[in-house]
Amino acid sequence: MKIYVGVDVGKFNLDVYYLNKHFQITNDSTGIASLLEDFKNNIPTSDNIVVICEATGGYEQLLIKTLLKHAISFHIAHPNKVRAFAKTQGILAKTDRIDAIILRDYGELIHPQPSKNLLSESANTIRSLIKRRDQLLDDQRREQARLDKLTLPDVKNSVQSHITWITQEINNINAKIEKASMEDTIKQQVELLTSVPSVGNFTALMLISYLPELGNANGAQISALVGVAPFNKDSGRYKGKRFIQGGRSMIRKSLYMSAVSSIRWNPDMKSFYTRLRKSGKPAKVALVAVMRKLLILLNNIIKRQTPWEINNPKKLFMA
């Protein structure tokens, strides 16, 4: 019998609930070691344990790495799904203890599959570097927007100095990303993805580091994960427009640029886009369809470990 453990992750503490008991530990190596010791004392075998926690922007990483090291199963639940589940149970209050209980109940009632497809160490490094690069680019844009409005020389020089420093940091981050991408497995995946016209190195690295499910999910699943799968909005005789929602926005932004480029440089995508436009589809709808088709193509390339072939691209759209 599976024993589900709800863990509400905070910056400093972890609230744990299982076997009808609640306790709090520190979110560090000492605290997590005490949790493993508690497991050993209360559960005969670690094969029966499934830890349920939410993605919290990084605070859960030490817990996940420790569970992986000790071969303990876990599931990283989407916060929206957990909150929706709580509402179905009539639970509107929210505290750390309540959240831990909800996560345990979510596991016992939903039986989610243990999380898989975790990033390799190299991919995780690239992901962190890309995230930092985007932060610096945002800072650079903000400072540049301020620059032309300034008149006081001292303030203007300060902003200009900051822009110079940010630019240097971006260059340093780019160099580190390039170095990390030379790892054999990453390099092989990048070469496969960039075999498709319009997919550059940066888009390939975004997919590798932000979409570890690539190559392990089917077309519908991978489209939904990224947020390019259309959903129906029908009721009775009413037939609403299909729409996309949710998904991983960072990948969608990068995929959008590749889709725009592919309409010009990828013969198959250009033909697909033209056919949709001629059938009356609005430009944005057709472009999202190109994004979805491109994503499915890339997913199958990684699944089959076969590069894109200009003379026979259709075989990669199967599956």
BAFI-3210 file (N, C-alpha, C; in Angstrom, 3 decimals, decimal comma, padded with zeros to 6 digits):
// residues 319
n [1|2|3|4|5|6|7|8|9|10|11|12|13|14|15|16|17|18|19|20|21|22|23|24|25|26|27|28|29|30|31|32|33|34|35|36|37|38|39|40|41|42|43|44|45|46|47|48|49|50|51|52|53|54|55|56|57|58|59|60|61|62|63|64|65|66|67|68|69|70|71|72|73|74|75|76|77|78|79|80|81|82|83|84|85|86|87|88|89|90|91|92|93|94|95|96|97|98|99|100|101|102|103|104|105|106|107|108|109|110|111|112|113|114|115|116|117|118|119|120|121|122|123|124|125|126|127|128|129|130|131|132|133|134|135|136|137|138|139|140|141|142|143|144|145|146|147|148|149|150|151|152|153|154|155|156|157|158|159|160|161|162|163|164|165|166|167|168|169|170|171|172|173|174|175|176|177|178|179|180|181|182|183|184|185|186|187|188|189|190|191|192|193|194|195|196|197|198|199|200|201|202|203|204|205|206|207|208|209|210|211|212|213|214|215|216|217|218|219|220|221|222|223|224|225|226|227|228|229|230|231|232|233|234|235|236|237|238|239|240|241|242|243|244|245|246|247|248|249|250|251|252|253|254|255|256|257|258|259|260|261|262|263|264|265|266|267|268|269|270|271|272|273|274|275|276|277|278|279|280|281|282|283|284|285|286|287|288|289|290|291|292|293|294|295|296|297|298|299|300|301|302|303|304|305|306|307|308|309|310|311|312|313|314|315|316|317|318|319]
n.u [000,836|000,525|001,963|001,161|002,770|002,316|003,908|004,362|006,072|008,236|010,237|011,965|011,059|009,633|006,470|005,112|002,917|001,702|000,471|-001,455|-000,264|001,269|004,132|006,861|009,784|013,108|014,001|016,481|019,592|019,874|017,258|015,838|017,174|016,285|013,647|013,887|014,836|012,611|010,854|012,138|011,713|008,962|007,866|007,953|009,326|010,960|009,955|007,247|006,620|005,355|006,074|004,352|004,502|004,534|005,508|007,683|009,212|011,850|012,519|011,930|013,910|016,161|014,922|013,860|016,193|017,385|015,480|015,628|018,245|017,959|016,245|013,450|010,097|008,332|005,999|005,599|003,288|001,024|000,375|-002,134|-003,826|-003,848|-005,026|-007,536|-008,422|-008,604|-010,744|-012,805|-013,092|-014,215|-012,565|-011,464|-009,833|-006,375|-003,379|-000,011|-000,011|-002,568|-002,237|-000,308|-001,795|-003,789|-002,235|-001,422|-003,949|-004,637|-002,808|-003,677|-006,283|-006,193|-004,054|-001,547|000,907|004,319|006,745|008,682|011,268|013,187|015,492|018,827|022,015|023,561|021,617|020,032|021,787|022,045|019,418|019,210|021,094|019,966|017,663|018,781|019,991|017,747|016,677|018,663|018,484|015,943|016,448|018,295|016,735|014,954|016,661|017,687|015,379|015,008|017,149|017,041|015,410|016,623|018,301|020,116|023,556|025,106|023,301|022,598|025,067|025,391|023,324|024,150|026,570|025,622|024,204|026,333|027,676|025,692|025,528|028,056|027,790|025,742|027,090|028,985|027,316|026,244|028,546|028,981|026,689|027,126|029,407|028,385|026,604|028,180|028,485|028,305|025,745|023,894|024,836|024,381|021,565|020,959|021,995|020,264|017,776|018,271|018,513|016,239|015,064|014,996|015,017|017,010|020,115|019,573|016,788|016,684|018,140|016,446|014,222|015,347|016,101|013,844|011,764|011,712|010,135|010,142|010,162|009,343|006,662|003,411|002,135|-000,194|-000,006|002,453|001,904|-000,104|001,328|003,078|001,277|000,001|-002,065|-005,303|-008,410|-011,768|-014,820|-017,683|-021,233|-024,217|-026,078|-024,422|-021,421|-018,382|-015,373|-012,304|-009,598|-006,351|-004,556|-002,737|000,244|003,817|005,212|007,710|008,867|006,980|007,278|009,835|009,388|007,533|009,027|010,619|008,639|007,684|009,965|010,118|008,044|009,068|011,498|011,307|010,216|008,065|006,612|005,977|004,282|002,196|001,275|000,452|-001,629|-003,492|-004,084|-005,259|-007,533|-009,017|-008,279|-007,416|-004,398|-002,992|-004,086|-003,338|-000,590|-000,194|-000,956|001,144|003,202|002,418|002,581|005,302|006,385|005,488|006,835|009,515|009,394|009,042|011,406|013,290|012,302|012,692|015,324|016,311|017,437|015,913|014,716|014,897|013,779|011,964|010,105|007,645|007,426|008,220|006,123|004,379|002,903]
n.v [-001,195|002,184|004,959|008,181|011,279|014,483|017,481|020,717|023,258|025,748|028,762|028,661|026,568|023,209|021,864|018,914|016,172|013,067|009,738|010,586|012,589|015,730|017,692|020,038|020,868|022,145|023,696|022,522|020,671|019,329|019,326|017,875|015,455|014,582|014,082|011,882|010,059|009,846|008,634|006,154|005,108|004,775|003,664|000,616|000,042|002,065|001,948|002,164|004,800|007,925|011,113|014,136|017,287|020,829|022,777|025,379|027,411|026,850|026,425|023,865|022,256|021,159|019,259|017,540|016,639|015,217|013,216|011,878|010,910|009,013|007,252|007,614|007,889|010,631|013,298|016,188|018,492|020,546|023,799|025,050|022,884|021,610|023,572|023,742|021,171|021,342|023,102|021,522|019,863|021,477|023,098|026,128|027,662|028,518|027,488|026,642|024,130|023,155|023,109|021,088|018,880|018,868|018,267|015,680|014,410|014,870|013,213|010,675|010,451|011,104|009,692|010,392|009,989|009,182|011,766|012,207|012,397|014,294|017,039|016,768|017,297|019,093|020,232|021,437|023,345|024,967|025,857|027,456|029,411|030,551|031,629|033,575|035,140|036,171|037,742|039,699|040,831|041,976|043,915|045,449|046,473|048,074|050,009|051,199|052,346|054,341|055,992|057,946|059,827|061,228|064,057|065,135|065,014|063,343|061,373|060,283|059,251|057,333|055,515|054,762|053,514|051,377|050,008|049,277|047,506|045,515|044,599|043,430|041,374|039,877|038,985|037,374|035,427|034,322|033,129|031,166|029,637|028,669|027,122|025,187|023,944|022,373|019,914|016,416|015,009|017,124|018,585|016,770|016,646|019,298|019,465|017,736|019,062|021,545|020,771|021,251|023,693|027,088|026,698|027,696|027,640|028,739|028,455|025,679|025,043|026,191|024,494|022,054|022,586|023,636|022,005|019,112|016,944|016,578|014,442|012,329|012,379|012,318|013,959|015,506|015,763|017,122|019,493|020,568|020,948|023,015|024,925|025,358|023,942|023,762|024,367|023,262|025,196|024,628|024,308|022,693|023,807|025,812|026,770|027,572|029,548|027,856|027,797|028,657|028,091|028,667|026,723|026,755|029,691|030,809|028,985|029,118|031,739|031,611|029,613|030,856|032,790|031,087|029,878|032,029|032,511|030,038|030,081|031,392|030,055|027,284|024,863|023,012|024,018|026,546|025,920|024,729|026,862|028,686|027,242|027,170|029,903|030,446|028,991|030,556|031,009|033,171|035,177|034,987|032,681|030,774|030,954|030,026|027,410|026,613|026,808|024,727|022,507|022,596|022,145|019,525|018,200|018,603|017,251|014,607|014,246|014,203|012,007|009,919|010,227|011,132|013,209|016,054|015,665|017,064|016,013|014,158|014,955|014,273|011,827|012,264|013,454|011,610|009,783]
n.w [000,000|-000,880|000,752|001,130|001,358|002,385|001,655|002,390|000,943|002,031|002,166|004,354|005,949|006,019|005,951|007,052|006,463|007,267|007,851|009,643|011,191|011,894|011,342|011,558|009,777|009,181|006,091|005,006|004,808|007,275|008,348|006,358|006,482|008,967|008,340|006,608|008,448|010,066|008,283|008,064|010,587|010,700|008,388|006,741|004,280|001,873|-000,651|-000,567|-000,220|-001,326|-001,950|-001,944|-003,294|-004,108|-006,991|-006,329|-007,345|-006,885|-004,199|-003,526|-004,490|-003,042|-001,406|-003,396|-004,710|-002,626|-002,150|-004,594|-004,439|-002,458|-003,597|-003,316|-004,144|-005,689|-006,329|-008,173|-007,841|-009,732|-008,653|-009,239|-009,757|-007,297|-005,681|-006,891|-006,344|-003,534|-003,281|-004,276|-002,154|-000,353|001,092|001,986|003,552|004,170|005,264|006,238|007,454|006,742|003,964|003,701|004,531|002,560|000,313|000,962|000,943|-001,710|-003,010|-002,046|-003,069|-005,810|-006,817|-008,261|-010,851|-010,141|-010,435|-013,376|-015,898|-015,116|-015,130|-016,386|-014,768|-016,269|-017,966|-016,048|-015,082|-017,360|-017,535|-015,208|-015,838|-018,150|-017,045|-015,376|-017,328|-018,667|-016,627|-016,404|-018,958|-018,795|-016,843|-018,241|-020,350|-018,903|-017,765|-020,078|-021,065|-019,222|-019,683|-021,835|-020,796|-018,867|-017,510|-015,688|-015,390|-013,584|-012,733|-015,186|-016,010|-014,072|-014,668|-017,239|-016,650|-015,229|-017,228|-018,876|-017,154|-016,865|-019,493|-019,783|-017,916|-019,127|-021,390|-020,115|-018,993|-021,341|-022,375|-020,463|-020,788|-023,355|-022,879|-021,103|-022,812|-024,381|-023,320|-023,876|-024,148|-024,175|-026,349|-028,439|-028,447|-029,079|-031,662|-033,005|-032,720|-033,940|-036,507|-037,813|-039,976|-039,003|-036,286|-033,791|-031,839|-029,279|-028,924|-028,998|-026,663|-024,771|-024,985|-024,188|-021,544|-020,268|-020,894|-020,064|-020,620|-023,309|-026,036|-024,522|-024,289|-025,911|-028,921|-028,302|-025,525|-025,160|-026,469|-024,850|-022,497|-023,173|-023,899|-026,341|-027,269|-028,569|-026,890|-026,605|-026,419|-025,932|-025,579|-025,410|-028,109|-028,600|-030,071|-029,299|-029,847|-030,260|-027,953|-026,577|-023,528|-020,446|-019,760|-020,534|-020,573|-021,249|-023,032|-025,017|-025,985|-027,158|-029,025|-030,601|-032,022|-033,535|-035,057|-036,597|-038,122|-039,410|-041,207|-043,318|-043,941|-043,702|-045,758|-045,422|-043,222|-044,180|-046,310|-044,894|-043,285|-045,272|-046,443|-044,344|-044,056|-046,535|-046,258|-044,670|-042,022|-039,322|-039,102|-036,628|-035,494|-037,363|-037,047|-034,443|-034,877|-036,487|-034,620|-032,908|-034,647|-035,249|-032,718|-032,200|-034,215|-033,344|-030,945|-031,820|-033,176|-031,091|-029,725|-031,542|-032,057|-034,476|-037,050|-038,736|-042,057|-045,175|-047,470|-046,640|-044,442|-043,371|-042,039|-039,489|-038,245|-037,482|-034,789]
ca.u [000,000|001,278|001,777|001,381|003,288|002,138|004,961|004,199|007,438|008,449|011,623|012,766|010,545|008,784|005,400|004,939|001,754|001,451|000,072|-002,267|000,513|001,854|005,293|007,578|011,240|013,773|014,252|017,922|020,056|019,598|015,827|015,422|017,729|015,391|012,456|014,234|014,920|011,230|010,354|012,742|011,134|007,516|007,450|008,839|010,187|010,815|009,228|005,837|006,465|005,252|006,036|003,631|004,800|004,245|006,617|007,700|010,203|013,221|012,676|011,724|014,980|016,971|014,105|013,769|017,509|017,601|014,598|016,217|019,451|017,551|015,294|012,098|009,220|007,712|005,221|005,539|001,934|000,797|-000,383|-003,531|-004,571|-004,014|-005,995|-008,839|-008,787|-009,009|-012,086|-013,773|-013,260|-014,829|-011,531|-011,137|-008,751|-005,035|-002,228|001,004|-000,464|-003,684|-001,699|000,341|-002,873|-004,407|-001,317|-001,541|-005,256|-004,540|-002,123|-004,465|-007,494|-005,894|-002,997|-000,739|002,103|005,562|007,355|009,818|011,819|013,888|016,618|020,180|022,741|023,950|020,406|019,603|022,718|021,652|018,150|019,497|021,814|019,000|016,802|019,558|020,166|016,486|016,576|019,573|017,930|014,847|017,075|018,913|015,670|014,423|017,646|017,749|014,158|015,179|018,310|016,756|014,575|017,440|019,034|021,207|024,696|025,522|022,321|022,716|026,305|025,148|022,521|024,978|027,528|024,883|023,938|027,604|027,914|024,706|025,933|029,188|027,267|025,016|028,120|029,558|026,310|026,193|029,739|028,768|025,670|027,795|030,289|027,552|025,940|029,135|028,398|027,991|024,309|023,248|025,289|023,686|020,173|020,932|022,219|019,030|016,725|018,627|018,467|015,017|015,258|014,351|015,262|018,392|020,707|018,948|015,489|016,964|018,526|015,237|013,420|016,050|016,184|012,541|010,767|012,347|009,218|010,316|010,579|008,747|005,207|002,870|001,936|-001,229|000,499|003,513|001,253|-000,797|002,342|003,616|000,170|-000,377|-003,154|-006,600|-009,454|-013,132|-015,695|-019,005|-022,282|-025,466|-025,969|-023,401|-020,089|-017,477|-014,061|-011,288|-008,617|-005,220|-004,367|-001,753|001,481|005,106|005,272|009,063|009,051|006,060|007,885|010,936|008,793|006,860|010,029|010,996|007,509|007,710|011,076|009,873|007,117|009,907|012,646|011,027|009,213|006,880|005,846|005,481|003,142|001,136|000,754|-000,247|-002,875|-004,411|-004,510|-006,162|-008,812|-009,731|-007,823|-006,699|-002,942|-002,530|-004,522|-002,476|000,759|-000,222|-000,986|002,524|003,947|002,068|003,142|006,751|006,686|005,282|007,966|010,705|009,175|009,289|012,839|013,977|011,812|013,301|016,756|016,555|017,356|014,941|015,160|014,139|013,058|010,932|009,801|006,331|007,497|008,443|004,877|003,608|002,989]
ca.v [000,000|003,424|005,944|009,500|012,253|015,859|018,397|022,109|023,784|027,168|029,189|028,267|025,364|022,246|021,297|017,525|015,474|011,694|008,845|011,383|013,462|016,908|018,276|021,013|020,741|023,222|023,379|022,412|019,282|018,745|019,075|016,814|014,211|014,155|013,536|010,536|009,226|009,594|007,625|004,865|004,625|004,584|002,977|-000,544|000,149|003,348|001,711|002,485|006,235|008,890|012,464|015,078|018,695|021,727|023,561|026,663|028,311|026,466|026,056|022,420|021,526|020,362|018,097|016,634|016,018|014,254|012,072|011,145|010,235|007,872|006,448|007,765|008,448|011,916|013,915|017,652|018,837|021,917|024,512|025,291|021,639|021,355|024,534|023,322|019,982|021,796|023,690|020,431|019,284|022,491|023,715|027,471|028,201|028,201|027,630|025,658|022,817|022,746|022,790|019,778|017,887|018,831|017,565|014,248|013,955|014,898|011,987|009,484|010,376|011,230|008,732|010,907|009,236|009,820|012,661|011,667|013,330|015,404|017,563|016,366|018,368|020,088|020,939|022,273|024,482|025,832|026,479|028,526|030,479|031,225|032,423|034,754|035,966|036,887|038,772|040,778|041,497|042,830|045,073|046,261|047,197|049,110|051,084|051,901|053,151|055,507|056,795|059,097|060,790|061,850|065,278|065,355|064,203|062,316|060,277|059,665|058,456|056,166|054,566|054,251|052,580|050,151|049,322|048,674|046,346|044,488|044,048|042,537|040,188|039,088|038,320|036,308|034,360|033,672|032,280|030,011|028,802|028,001|026,101|024,105|023,253|021,506|018,575|015,521|014,741|018,383|018,910|015,869|017,070|020,583|019,180|017,152|020,084|022,599|020,252|021,822|025,094|028,116|026,423|028,040|027,054|029,201|027,784|024,282|024,993|026,475|023,274|021,026|022,930|023,988|021,017|017,792|015,920|016,485|013,116|011,303|012,571|012,345|015,303|016,233|016,066|018,128|020,747|021,085|021,385|024,302|025,880|025,641|023,029|024,455|023,722|023,595|025,933|024,327|023,949|022,538|024,227|026,871|026,331|028,703|029,470|027,096|028,730|028,083|028,723|028,041|026,278|027,345|030,897|031,058|028,154|029,620|032,925|031,176|028,846|031,828|033,364|030,033|029,678|033,158|032,259|028,827|030,403|031,851|029,232|025,848|024,638|022,304|024,936|027,609|025,367|024,516|028,184|029,230|026,490|027,627|031,274|030,387|028,408|031,568|031,134|034,425|035,013|034,532|031,292|029,972|030,951|029,108|026,066|026,346|026,553|023,389|021,539|022,633|021,504|018,082|017,748|018,569|016,182|013,324|014,176|013,767|010,661|008,947|010,523|011,214|014,608|016,422|015,441|017,957|015,268|013,291|015,406|013,847|010,670|012,720|013,970|010,469|009,493]
ca.w [000,000|-000,961|001,813|000,557|002,317|001,922|002,113|001,956|000,884|002,257|002,011|005,512|006,604|005,323|006,765|006,617|007,014|006,834|008,941|010,575|012,072|011,261|012,013|010,743|009,786|008,446|004,683|004,804|004,839|008,588|008,467|005,438|007,027|010,050|007,682|006,149|009,646|010,482|007,350|008,407|011,839|010,620|007,167|006,582|003,097|001,171|-001,909|-000,357|000,019|-002,420|-001,393|-002,802|-003,006|-005,226|-007,526|-005,610|-007,904|-006,541|-002,787|-003,383|-005,158|-002,105|-001,039|-004,553|-004,919|-001,550|-002,408|-005,718|-003,949|-001,626|-004,391|-002,778|-005,182|-005,382|-007,403|-008,073|-008,294|-010,177|-007,604|-009,635|-009,603|-005,865|-005,162|-007,397|-005,557|-002,202|-003,395|-004,422|-000,825|000,489|001,935|001,503|004,390|003,663|006,148|005,863|007,928|005,887|002,635|003,773|004,592|001,226|-000,584|001,285|000,449|-003,180|-003,395|-001,737|-003,886|-007,244|-007,169|-009,380|-011,196|-009,688|-011,426|-014,125|-016,885|-014,471|-015,892|-016,038|-014,088|-017,279|-018,392|-014,926|-015,076|-018,477|-017,157|-014,242|-016,552|-019,020|-016,168|-014,967|-018,526|-018,902|-015,588|-016,780|-020,139|-018,312|-016,186|-019,286|-021,045|-018,009|-017,653|-021,367|-021,169|-018,347|-020,070|-022,693|-020,077|-017,824|-017,882|-014,738|-015,855|-012,630|-012,779|-016,506|-016,005|-013,215|-015,435|-018,331|-016,049|-014,896|-018,501|-019,290|-016,289|-017,216|-020,797|-019,521|-017,241|-020,128|-022,198|-019,283|-018,898|-022,658|-022,484|-019,590|-021,439|-024,474|-022,314|-020,566|-023,924|-025,060|-022,732|-024,991|-024,305|-024,562|-027,709|-029,363|-028,528|-029,795|-033,085|-033,533|-032,780|-034,900|-037,889|-038,380|-040,351|-038,174|-034,868|-033,469|-030,640|-028,045|-028,826|-028,660|-025,249|-024,005|-024,980|-023,415|-020,123|-019,703|-021,290|-019,982|-021,140|-024,756|-026,478|-023,658|-024,296|-027,268|-029,456|-027,566|-024,186|-025,213|-026,866|-023,674|-021,537|-023,613|-023,975|-027,729|-027,632|-028,503|-026,096|-027,032|-025,506|-026,484|-024,626|-026,147|-029,508|-028,717|-030,461|-029,113|-030,480|-029,537|-027,418|-025,848|-022,228|-019,567|-020,389|-020,165|-021,408|-021,755|-024,217|-026,040|-026,590|-028,015|-030,123|-031,477|-032,925|-034,486|-035,973|-037,536|-039,051|-040,202|-042,302|-044,437|-044,295|-043,657|-046,824|-044,940|-042,373|-045,051|-047,043|-043,904|-042,911|-046,449|-046,602|-043,302|-044,368|-047,681|-045,811|-043,904|-040,643|-039,021|-039,079|-035,314|-035,326|-038,232|-036,482|-033,297|-035,450|-036,914|-033,390|-032,433|-035,591|-035,073|-031,435|-032,361|-035,031|-032,493|-029,968|-032,477|-033,491|-029,877|-029,409|-032,460|-032,181|-035,916|-037,490|-039,765|-043,424|-046,053|-048,502|-046,065|-043,099|-042,871|-041,161|-038,118|-037,682|-037,020|-033,351]
c.u [000,871|000,944|002,151|001,744|003,108|003,213|004,707|005,558|007,443|009,920|012,498|012,333|009,755|007,749|005,053|003,698|001,661|001,175|-000,625|-001,456|001,140|003,073|006,015|009,079|011,831|014,056|015,754|018,318|019,734|018,130|015,367|015,972|016,844|014,096|012,718|014,329|013,523|010,579|010,840|012,090|009,658|007,033|008,436|009,811|009,916|010,087|007,759|005,569|006,311|005,089|005,354|003,984|004,451|005,539|006,571|008,770|011,625|013,407|012,512|012,904|015,818|016,215|014,083|015,089|017,790|016,738|015,126|017,408|019,093|016,467|013,889|011,244|008,610|006,908|005,188|004,221|001,871|-000,059|-001,845|-004,392|-004,842|-005,056|-007,410|-009,338|-009,285|-010,424|-013,146|-014,039|-013,892|-013,849|-011,130|-010,010|-007,408|-003,988|-001,215|000,577|-001,595|-003,185|-001,028|-000,702|-003,539|-003,531|-001,345|-002,845|-005,278|-003,874|-002,989|-005,683|-007,211|-004,916|-002,153|000,493|003,342|006,196|008,570|010,400|012,520|015,103|017,933|020,877|023,130|022,758|019,902|020,478|022,333|020,356|018,367|020,181|020,871|018,086|017,514|019,767|018,913|016,276|017,443|019,058|016,778|015,400|017,677|017,867|015,108|015,379|017,752|016,528|014,267|016,171|017,945|015,859|015,362|018,188|020,216|022,383|025,092|024,592|022,438|023,957|026,141|024,370|023,342|026,005|026,858|024,581|025,188|027,899|026,966|025,092|027,088|028,729|026,512|026,004|028,758|028,602|026,221|027,368|029,576|027,722|026,294|028,694|029,483|026,903|026,884|029,193|027,786|026,495|023,562|023,585|024,563|022,233|020,035|021,092|020,967|017,958|017,021|018,750|017,218|015,279|014,405|014,515|016,739|018,847|019,964|017,574|015,673|017,308|017,335|014,389|014,049|015,971|014,839|011,439|011,390|011,450|009,383|010,863|009,974|007,226|004,721|002,579|000,927|-000,731|001,527|002,941|000,550|000,196|002,881|002,526|-000,186|-001,450|-004,482|-007,615|-010,818|-013,856|-017,112|-019,984|-023,609|-025,280|-024,895|-022,045|-019,144|-016,164|-013,129|-010,187|-007,476|-005,113|-003,296|-000,470|002,685|005,425|006,654|009,328|008,194|006,640|008,989|010,407|008,092|007,846|010,481|009,894|007,456|008,797|010,781|008,923|007,886|010,896|012,415|009,920|007,932|005,997|005,242|004,242|001,938|000,472|-000,066|-001,596|-003,924|-004,955|-005,502|-007,535|-009,591|-009,306|-007,125|-005,200|-002,446|-002,904|-003,629|-001,067|000,846|-000,240|000,402|003,390|003,696|002,680|004,661|007,151|006,546|006,410|009,221|010,599|009,486|010,747|013,619|013,565|012,526|014,809|017,183|016,437|016,308|015,541|014,285|013,315|011,932|010,598|008,534|006,416|007,687|007,191|003,977|003,860|002,381]
c.v [001,245|004,334|007,304|010,487|013,646|016,752|019,779|022,787|025,295|027,497|028,647|026,935|024,478|021,736|019,933|016,925|014,089|010,845|009,619|012,181|014,586|017,344|019,183|020,795|021,915|022,763|023,460|020,950|018,600|018,386|017,923|015,458|013,678|013,566|012,109|009,575|008,875|008,556|006,232|004,258|004,242|003,792|001,846|-000,431|001,455|003,191|002,109|003,987|006,991|010,273|013,389|016,500|019,523|022,347|024,947|027,613|028,021|026,019|024,556|021,596|020,659|019,110|017,074|015,905|014,956|013,019|011,220|010,309|008,976|007,027|006,453|008,469|009,769|012,376|015,411|018,089|020,294|022,626|024,756|024,044|021,347|022,293|024,181|022,097|020,388|022,358|022,601|019,749|020,272|023,189|025,053|028,105|027,755|028,521|026,580|024,249|022,291|022,349|021,423|018,658|017,733|018,056|016,060|013,685|013,889|013,617|010,755|009,324|010,359|010,159|009,214|010,050|009,945|010,646|012,006|012,785|014,530|015,796|016,945|017,552|019,474|020,909|021,869|023,511|025,480|026,566|027,657|029,706|031,258|032,129|033,704|035,699|036,789|037,999|039,980|041,552|042,417|044,094|046,022|047,096|048,335|050,294|051,887|052,784|054,416|056,503|058,055|060,140|061,586|063,069|065,541|064,441|063,079|061,100|059,530|058,773|057,181|055,094|053,942|053,237|051,259|049,347|048,607|047,415|045,196|043,802|043,072|041,237|039,281|038,321|037,169|035,117|033,593|032,710|031,013|029,062|028,003|026,871|024,910|023,293|022,338|020,111|017,632|015,321|015,978|018,720|018,054|016,292|018,383|020,355|018,589|018,227|021,149|022,074|020,767|023,286|026,008|027,859|026,655|027,406|027,457|028,562|026,325|024,145|025,291|025,209|022,197|021,310|023,244|022,992|019,614|016,665|015,712|015,111|011,990|011,419|012,532|013,787|016,125|016,659|017,193|019,488|021,394|021,623|022,772|025,368|026,276|024,668|023,763|023,666|024,192|024,409|025,829|023,999|023,886|022,876|025,287|026,262|027,531|028,512|028,634|028,069|027,972|028,790|027,976|027,693|027,072|028,504|031,140|030,242|028,680|030,842|032,545|030,428|029,764|032,404|032,341|029,792|030,786|032,950|031,072|029,075|030,860|030,790|027,728|025,552|023,987|023,236|026,079|027,149|025,190|025,838|028,782|028,550|026,934|029,027|031,287|029,810|029,364|031,729|032,479|034,159|034,466|033,068|030,364|029,863|030,025|027,660|025,655|026,035|025,134|022,314|021,439|021,919|019,992|017,474|017,592|017,456|014,820|013,145|013,671|012,341|009,614|009,115|010,526|012,659|014,819|016,202|016,246|017,199|014,404|013,707|014,792|012,668|011,078|013,300|012,829|010,303|010,586]
c.w [000,000|000,226|001,246|001,652|001,722|002,512|001,523|002,065|001,091|002,121|003,138|006,117|005,651|006,322|006,197|007,268|006,400|008,066|010,064|011,585|011,257|012,058|011,021|010,893|009,008|007,020|004,415|004,956|006,156|008,734|007,600|005,886|008,156|009,481|007,212|007,328|010,162|009,578|007,766|009,656|011,721|009,415|006,872|005,415|002,359|-000,157|-001,802|-000,271|-001,293|-001,783|-002,402|-002,372|-004,240|-005,738|-006,899|-006,121|-007,482|-005,104|-002,556|-003,882|-004,229|-001,677|-002,167|-004,780|-003,867|-001,739|-003,560|-005,261|-003,170|-002,298|-003,789|-003,828|-004,724|-006,585|-007,155|-008,685|-008,740|-009,130|-007,952|-009,449|-008,128|-005,269|-005,637|-006,637|-004,175|-002,228|-003,547|-003,085|000,160|001,404|001,331|002,304|003,841|004,721|005,716|006,268|007,044|004,505|002,620|003,798|003,225|000,248|-000,320|000,723|-001,077|-003,679|-003,199|-002,646|-005,393|-007,718|-008,352|-009,613|-010,643|-010,802|-012,056|-014,979|-016,241|-015,290|-015,429|-015,368|-015,071|-017,735|-017,299|-014,815|-016,165|-018,149|-016,202|-014,920|-017,467|-018,199|-015,736|-016,147|-018,805|-017,874|-015,944|-017,994|-019,758|-017,652|-017,222|-020,028|-020,187|-017,901|-018,955|-021,567|-020,321|-018,929|-020,841|-022,015|-019,046|-018,352|-016,948|-015,092|-014,902|-012,665|-014,105|-016,582|-015,162|-013,969|-016,553|-017,823|-015,717|-016,151|-018,989|-018,484|-016,642|-018,523|-020,631|-018,860|-018,212|-021,001|-021,425|-019,183|-020,217|-022,842|-021,636|-020,162|-022,574|-023,978|-021,812|-021,683|-024,704|-024,445|-023,767|-025,220|-024,769|-026,002|-028,743|-029,549|-029,303|-031,289|-033,732|-033,723|-033,829|-036,322|-038,599|-038,730|-039,471|-036,680|-034,577|-032,169|-029,372|-027,850|-028,425|-027,183|-024,339|-023,881|-024,105|-021,920|-019,475|-020,067|-021,269|-020,476|-022,639|-025,143|-025,663|-023,576|-025,737|-027,689|-028,682|-026,190|-024,218|-025,611|-025,676|-022,650|-021,882|-023,682|-025,388|-028,211|-027,512|-027,699|-026,585|-025,967|-026,058|-025,356|-025,364|-027,616|-029,718|-029,039|-030,388|-029,845|-029,614|-029,098|-026,744|-024,509|-021,444|-020,303|-019,949|-021,098|-021,996|-023,023|-025,354|-026,746|-027,559|-029,240|-031,121|-032,498|-033,966|-035,512|-037,017|-038,583|-039,966|-041,369|-043,543|-044,897|-044,267|-044,670|-046,323|-044,106|-043,197|-045,797|-046,112|-043,534|-044,059|-046,648|-045,576|-043,600|-045,522|-047,303|-044,913|-042,458|-040,427|-038,871|-037,742|-035,065|-036,146|-037,654|-035,265|-033,790|-035,929|-035,692|-032,894|-033,328|-035,441|-033,787|-031,527|-033,190|-034,174|-031,452|-030,580|-032,882|-032,277|-029,519|-030,260|-032,609|-033,648|-036,366|-038,571|-041,149|-044,360|-047,081|-047,943|-044,644|-042,517|-041,905|-039,707|-037,493|-037,211|-035,524|-032,524]
res [m|k|i|y|v|g|v|d|v|g|k|f|n|l|d|v|y|y|l|n|k|h|f|q|i|t|n|d|s|t|g|i|a|s|l|l|e|d|f|k|n|n|i|p|t|s|d|n|i|v|v|i|c|e|a|t|g|g|y|e|q|l|l|i|k|t|l|l|k|h|a|i|s|f|h|i|a|h|p|n|k|v|r|a|f|a|k|t|q|g|i|l|a|k|t|d|r|i|d|a|i|i|l|r|d|y|g|e|l|i|h|p|q|p|s|k|n|l|l|s|e|s|a|n|t|i|r|s|l|i|k|r|r|d|q|l|l|d|d|q|r|r|e|q|a|r|l|d|k|l|t|l|p|d|v|k|n|s|v|q|s|h|i|t|w|i|t|q|e|i|n|n|i|n|a|k|i|e|k|a|s|m|e|d|t|i|k|q|q|v|e|l|l|t|s|v|p|s|v|g|n|f|t|a|l|m|l|i|s|y|l|p|e|l|g|n|a|n|g|a|q|i|s|a|l|v|g|v|a|p|f|n|k|d|s|g|r|y|k|g|k|r|f|i|q|g|g|r|s|m|i|r|k|s|l|y|m|s|a|v|s|s|i|r|w|n|p|d|m|k|s|f|y|t|r|l|r|k|s|g|k|p|a|k|v|a|l|v|a|v|m|r|k|l|l|i|l|l|n|n|i|i|k|r|q|t|p|w|e|i|n|n|p|k|k|l|f|m|a]
***
